[in-house]
Amino acid sequence: QVQLVESGGGLVQPGGSLRLSCTASGIIFSIYAMDWYRQAPGKQRELVASISHDGSIYYADSVKGRFTISRDNAKNMVYLEMNSLKPEDTAVYLCNARAMLGPAKNYWGQGTQVTVSS
């Protein structure tokens, strides 16, 4: 059974930092690209950052220079370090796994809430 479990969300003041984690089980983690999406109320789901199985990284323009994505294949984990947080970063952050080799497979976590407010 495949599971993606996010953690690390919470309430933080503007300018603050949070580190999100996503732990994967039931997949061969090293062949999956790992994505962080976010969804705010009334808005479309947005791709925030992605790290491929070969280490290639993508960031949305809105988070470049503030967020850092990384992965630890030995622990089956992906991280999102978020700095200089803004109120507009408030959203549910979701982890997504996309198979880069073999059959196309895609899995989602349940999400973790990030609220940036004073």
URZI-V173577 format. One record per residue. SS is DSSP state (H for helix, E for strand, C for the rest). PSI is psi in whole degrees, -180 to 180 (none if undefined). OMEGA is omega in whole degrees, 0 to 359 (none if undefined). Layout:
ss: [SS	SS]
psi: [PSI	PSI]
omega: [OMEGA	OMEGA]
This chain:
ss: [C	C	E	E	E	E	E	C	C	E	E	E	C	C	C	C	C	E	E	E	E	E	E	E	E	C	C	C	H	H	H	E	E	E	E	E	E	E	E	C	C	C	C	C	C	E	E	E	E	E	E	C	C	C	C	C	E	E	E	C	C	C	C	C	C	C	E	E	E	E	E	E	C	C	C	C	E	E	E	E	E	E	C	C	C	C	H	H	H	C	E	E	E	E	E	E	E	E	E	C	C	C	C	C	C	E	E	E	C	C	C	E	E	E	E	E	C	C]
psi: [128	133	137	123	117	153	167	-5	173	-167	130	150	155	137	-10	-175	151	153	117	146	149	123	127	143	153	6	161	91	-38	-16	6	136	143	129	149	123	165	151	118	156	129	5	160	153	136	133	123	-50	154	143	122	173	-22	7	-3	141	142	141	142	148	-33	-16	-4	134	-12	-34	148	126	143	165	154	99	-27	-28	0	45	149	146	155	107	122	119	165	48	145	157	-33	-6	-8	125	171	127	128	142	139	139	128	122	130	-11	150	-160	146	118	147	130	149	147	180	-20	158	136	131	123	123	109	148	none]
omega: [181	175	169	183	179	175	175	179	178	179	181	178	175	183	182	184	172	173	177	176	174	179	181	174	178	178	172	192	188	180	182	164	181	183	167	173	171	178	177	180	178	181	177	175	187	173	183	183	181	174	185	180	180	177	177	187	175	173	169	181	184	183	181	180	180	183	176	176	177	179	175	184	180	182	184	183	172	185	171	176	184	179	179	185	182	177	180	173	180	183	165	180	185	178	179	178	180	178	179	177	179	182	179	178	186	182	181	168	182	177	175	185	172	179	179	185	175	none]
